[in-house]
Amino acid sequence: MSTVSEFPCDLCGEIQTVEVPYSKLYTLNNDSIHICVNCGFVYVKYRRSAEEIARTWSEDIYGKGYTARIPLVKARQMYVADFIDVNVNLKDKFLVDIGAGEGQFLEIARDEYGANVFGIEPSLTNCNNLHSNGFDCFHGTIEKYAADGNIKHADIVTIMWTLENCMSCTGMMKTAYSVVKESGYVAVATGSRLLVPFKKPLHYYLGKFSQLDTHSFRFSANTLQGLLAVSGFKPVFINRYIDTDWLVAIGQKQPEGTKIDWKGDDYIKVADFFERWHHETIHYR
């Protein structure tokens, strides 16, 4: 039986939260998603272990036919690759992709932009496919990779539509910090959905996931940059997320212990945003 633990806010450590308005209407088991009252971070409060969440993705989601090889996913991966290349240059850089999946982004970064690439991937099936397609990779989570003792330090670490799907976003980011070279970069990509114009009905965002903690974190521009800051990365580039489906932020590694200022969101405004989103969604059910 799975062990579920209660977590404080991953960004600021606050334990007091309010529920996302109407979230129970959109979750499979009437579970709540929460908003931190201190920094406005939106997250799932009750989660399983990192290994259990990774196993759900490997066996239940990827194992049931999920594929990234569709035009929408390729388009967003191309967007991320180009955003990184324009701002920090990919050619001849050593890039480590956390949650490499089937390797489509590794192909783009290597073949289109001239990067040297390496993948970290918990799915054994995906790792076998990566190896057969000529990519070097590590089978396991980023936490296991960093603890392996034989890591390859990267110029750039990419985390694309993966950070929201782990047990601890701060744990993943701080582990990424240990993998990035001094003054190197981390690039995080996720959906641009919070505190921006509504881009889809709310039921498509919160969804009917069988395990709510497979999508534990929901980022705004402020909270994503805040996560970079508390993890030792100074936010240096952010895309035009306001009218784009994707939110992409690049942080540069700072010396350990450096204080990096950041601001969160007003939790009342976040709750009001979800309230308005719910009422708008009613027109599209």
Buried (B, 14 or more C-beta within 10 A) or exposed (E): EEEEEEBBBBBBEBEEBBBBBBBBEBBEEEBBBBBBBBBBBBBBBBBBBBBBBBBBBBBEBBEEEEEBEEEEBBEBBBBBBBBBBEBBBBEEBBBBBBBBBBBBBBBBBBEEBEBBBBBBBBBEEBBEBBBEEEBEBBBBBBBBBBEEEEBEEBBBBBBBBBBBBBBBBBBBBBBBBBBBBEEBBBBBBBBBBBBBEBEEBBBEBBBEBEBBBBBBBBBBBBBBBBBBBBBBBBBBBBBEBEEBBBBBBBBBBBEEEEEBEBEBBBBEEBBEBBEEBBEEBEEEE
